[in-house]
Amino acid sequence: MLLAQSFLRMLAYRKGLPSVSSEPTVPAKVDAVVVGGSIAGLASAFALCRQGLTVACLERDATPMPEDHLAAWERWRRDGAGQTRHSHVLLAPLVNSIKDDLPGFFATLHASGAEVLTFREIAGNTFEAPEFEPGDDRIAFLACRRVVFEFLLRRHLLESIPATELTFASGADVRALRTVTDGDSQRVAGVTVKMPDGVVDIDAGIVVDASGRNSRANRWLAAVGAEPPPSEDHPCGIFYTSRFYRLRDAANYPRLDGRQSLTGGVAGVDLGYVKAGVFRSDNRTFSITLAADPEDVPLRRVAREREFDVATRLIDASRPWVEETVSMPISKVYLYGNLTNSRRRYFVDGRPLVAGLFAVGDASVHTNPLAGRGCALAWVSAFELADVLDTESDAVCRAAAFEERNERRIVPWYQYQVERDLEAIAVNKALQRGEDPFDFTRPDGSIDEKLQRRVILRKGLRYASREDIRILRLLFRQVSLLDPPGFGGEHAELAPALLKGYERSKDEPEPRPRRGEFIEALGP
C-alpha cells in the first residue's frame, strides 16, 4: 500500500495532479527545514524541493486550512503574517516565475479569480499606437488578495509535491536551533520544535529562516553561543490602514486616473501628508489603503472606520470606488504600524554566523510595504538560495555566494527605499509646519540642486510617462523589479521629457484637499 501511494504521489508531482492525501507527520530527518509557512516559506520549500532536497516546512500558526480560497478570505486566520489582510499586488519576478515553473498553479490562479495586468495593456490604455519591445511581455502584475494567494499556493504545493519530499506542519513552533562544532565554528544540525503533541527534534543540514520581520533568530543564535546578526533599521515614516470592498452586482470598476480601469490596475495619490492607493483584486474585489505619519496625531483617526470612510470620500482617486451604488465593504479597517526598513546580516567578516543557516524574505530584508515588493523579493531570494545550494557544496562558499546574490538583487531595493522614505518624511514634516516642501530656492536665492532634481522627477514623471513610452516602460520595469532602482545618468536621454513634464505640472491645480481641510473634515 505504501509503495502504491508513493508511486501515485510521484506521478502527481510530475503531471501536476492532486496527490494522495494523508495526515502529515514531522520526519525525524530532512535535508532542509524551512521556518515559516507564509509566501517566503512556501517559495523556499518549492525551490528547494525542485532541487531534489527533502523539506520540512514548519508554520507556527495552528489554524486549519478552509475548504477553498473564498472561505480562506472569510475565516482563515494567519496571525503570524501581519500583512495578509492588507492591500497587495504581486510583482513581475514572482509572476514570471509562476508562469515558467508552476504553470498549473498559474492556471489555478486564473480559474480562482485572480487577474493579471501586463505592460501591453497599460501602454495600450495610454498611447494610441504604442511600439513594443520583446522584454515588454515580462512586465506583469498579479492582482490577488494576499490570503487568497497564500491559500492557493499552499494547497497547490501540498497536492503536487509528494509527501516524501515535502512535509508541511502547522502549529509547529521552532524553539531552538541545534548545532554541532566544526573546527572553530558551528554548523546547523537541525531544530527543536514544539508541536501540538509534544517537543521533537528534526535533523537537518540546512535551516531557512522565512519567519518574517519578527524572526526569533537572535534568540536561537544566543542559545548556541553565536553572535546575533548585525542589524540596521530606518523608519518608513508611516502607519497604514486598509479596507476591502466588493463590487455590487450591477456595478463595474470605476475608471483609474481618468482611464479605463484595467485588470489588476492600481491607482494612487500622494498628498504629502497622506498617501492613498486603490488596488483591484480577485473576484470583483478591491482594497483601499491610506498611509500617514504616525507622529501626525490628527491623522491617526483614519484607522477608525468612520474616519476611514470619510477620508476615502474626500480623496478624488478613491471617491468613485466607495459610492454606495458601486461597492460595499467586506472587511473592517486593518491597521499596520511600527514600520521600519530593516536588514539583518548572517554573513559577517567573511564567515557565516552559523554554517547552514540562511534567511529569506523579511527575516533578512524588510522594506516599506507600501512599495509592494516584499512577496516578490522573498520569492527571488528563495530561488537564489536554492540555486546556490545546488551549485556550491562548501558551507562557507554557500554562505558567501548567497550573500553576494542578496547584495546584488535584494539590498539595492532596501537602500533605495531607505532614501525614498527619508525624503517622504521630510516632505511630510514640512507640510505639518506649513512650509512648501518642493521649494528648491534657498533664502539667499541659490538653488538646492539635489532637491531640484527630486522635484523635477517627482512632478515631471506623471506627465512624461503618459507622453513617452520609453519613460512609461522604464518606470514599470523598475516598479516591477526588472531593472535596478533609480533614474540615474544612464537615462540622461530621457531628461528633456521629464523636464517638459515638470513644466506642465506647474499649471496643474494644487492637489486637494489640503492637510487642514482634510483634518477638519474628519471631525473631532
Salt bridges, closest charged atoms under 4 A:
GLU59 OE2 - ARG78 NH1 3.24
ASP61 OD2 - ARG78 NH1 2.53
GLU67 OE2 - ARG75 NH2 2.62
ASP79 OD2 - ARG77 NH2 2.73
ASP100 OD2 - ARG138 NH2 3.06
ASP101 OD1 - ARG50 NH1 2.77
GLU115 OE1 - ARG280 NH2 3.13
GLU133 OE2 - ARG473 NH1 3.59
ASP136 OD1 - ARG473 NE 2.76
ASP137 OD1 - ARG120 NE 2.64
GLU150 OE2 - ARG78 NE 2.57
GLU150 OE1 - ARG146 NE 3.63
ASP173 OD1 - ARG60 NE 3.85
ASP173 OD2 - ARG175 NE 2.90
ASP173 OD1 - ARG216 NH2 2.23
ASP182 OD2 - ARG187 NE 3.69
ASP203 OD1 - ARG178 NH1 2.95
GLU232 OE2 - HIS234 NE2 3.48
ASP257 OD2 - ARG259 NH2 3.48
ASP257 OD1 - ARG462 NH2 3.66
ASP257 OD2 - ARG466 NH1 3.33
ASP270 OD2 - ARG458 NH2 3.43
ASP282 OD2 - ARG145 NH2 2.73
ASP293 OD2 - LYS429 NZ 2.70
GLU295 OE1 - LYS429 NZ 2.68
ASP296 OD1 - ARG515 NH2 2.69
GLU305 OE1 - ARG243 NH2 3.37
GLU307 OE2 - ARG304 NH2 2.89
GLU307 OE2 - ARG306 NH2 3.26
ASP309 OD1 - ARG243 NH1 2.80
ASP316 OD1 - ARG319 NH2 2.87
ASP362 OD2 - HIS366 NE2 3.99
GLU384 OE1 - ARG405 NH1 2.70
GLU384 OE2 - ARG409 NH1 2.90
ASP387 OD2 - ARG405 NH1 2.72
GLU403 OE2 - ARG343 NH2 3.80
GLU404 OE2 - ARG408 NE 3.11
GLU407 OE2 - ARG343 NH2 2.22
GLU407 OE2 - ARG345 NH1 3.73
GLU419 OE1 - ARG420 NH1 3.82
GLU423 OE2 - ARG420 NH2 2.67
GLU423 OE2 - ARG454 NE 3.51
GLU435 OE1 - ARG433 NH2 3.08
GLU467 OE2 - ARG504 NH1 1.84
ASP468 OD2 - ARG470 NH2 2.73
ASP483 OD2 - ARG477 NE 3.04
GLU490 OE2 - HIS491 NE2 3.79
GLU503 OE1 - LYS506 NZ 3.14
GLU508 OE2 - ARG462 NE 3.38
GLU510 OE1 - ARG514 NH2 3.10
GLU517 OE2 - ARG512 NH2 2.38
GLU517 OE2 - ARG514 NH1 3.92
